[in-house]
Amino acid sequence: MHKVDVLLGLQWGDEGKGKIVDVLAPEYDVIARFQGGPNAGHSLEFNGIKHILHTIPSGIFHENKINIIGNGVVIDPSIFKKEIDSLQGLGVDATGNLFISKKAHLILPSHRILDAASEALKGNTKIGSTLKGIGPAYMDKTGRNGLRVGDIELPGFTEKYNSLKKKHGEILAQYDYTDDPGKYEEEWFKGIELLKTFRLVDSEYLINDLLTQGRKILAEGAQGTLLDIDFGSYPFVTSSNTICSGACNGLGIAPSRTGEVIGIFKAYCTRVGSGPFPTELTDETGDRLRNQGKEFGSTTGRPRRCGWLDLPALKYSVMINGVTQLMITKADVLTGLDTIRICTAYKHEGKLTETLPYDMTGKLLPEYREFRGWKEDISSIRNCDDLPDAFNQYISYIENETGVPVTMISLGPDRTAAVFPGRE
């Protein structure tokens, strides 16, 4: 029985999933996005050019690969159009190999305004939303008010749109916030017309048919495990299930059809927006990680908060997802540090714990283990045997603690900058 491999982030997003998917894409026939929306920013770098995808799967730059936007994704037609225009500018025609689920929900201009109004009202308790309308779109989905991609092919779509916009207007009237969705509608409806030129499909049938045909499928997650609506650091989370089980809901595959679970994590931790971050560094080491790692949001441009690797959080993500392979990114960013630290436990209410407490916003004091740093430039290394001893000790410790092998080490943003332990 053929299975779907799932690739997802194990931290607070921004782990480098786009690059990893791009590197792994030649091994697969199909790349499928299963949740999130344009709050994702998957950066891919090759031939000296950086590309950022928000909605479209990261396999789009590989010819003859089928790319699927699954039912669990929310789509903003305006942003989708910008992505397609950008791809066309690079000579990539996505109409032939991009399939879009009819059951994926649409983000309306009024969803974005609701998002901004809600966030503004929270003041100091802001969650750090990307203000893309993701949360309100998922709220309409679960509230059974949403518009779906398949609706654009049915009669009465404009009436449905106007009805939902009116409902949003009534909600916005309760906020002290003014913005007119009308000024965004021209671009939005151009995006709708563009969507009609793509293959809009019942993606659950498509993906299961492809499995039956023996095609190799990679499910691509967005955001990260610690931003999961159920298991993340609530309420500072996203609005979807970012974990492995989200691939089942977001693509229409049975749990028994999932295969390898590939967990991506950075050699250190970052977080965008508000929320608990026990290992955060607000000193010059944190600044150094941010600058060396170019830690600025690919969707928002916001500077990311940086800190040491958090092992209790990583083990939690491994457990929740059933991770079978680990892939580490931005390992080269740690080069030059005399000492590197890993958080091994927290002191919480006077007691040591290796588990994530229910209330992550409480005072969590990280307990650290120190590792010797390395000075050698590792960014051009392409063979595991050439990695410094200190680096190998760092990786071995993570493998031993998580019980999961590291099968890829990314040493820079370009698709060629990587080594594959065990494959060489």
Secondary structure, DSSP 4 states (H G I P E B T S, - for coil): ---EEEEEESSSS-SSHHHHHHHHGGG-SEEEE-SB-TT--EEEEETTEEEEESSS-TTTTSTT-EEEE-TTBEE-HHHHHHHHHHHHHTT--GGGTEEEETTSEEPPHHHHHHHHHHHHHHGGG------SSHHHHHHHHHTT---BGGGGGSTTHHHHHHHHHHHHHHHHTTSS----THHHHHHHHHHHHHHTTSEEE-HHHHHHHHHHTT--EEEE--S-GGG-TTTSSTTSS-SS--SHHHHHHHHT--GGGEEEEEEEEESSEEE-SSS--TTB--SHHHHHHHHHTT-B-TTT-PBPEEE-EEHHHHHHHHHHHT--EEEEE-GGGGTT-SEEEEEEEEEETTEEESS--S-TTS-EEEEEEEEE---S--TT--SGGGS-HHHHHHHHHHHHHHT--EEEEE-SSBTT-EE-TTT-
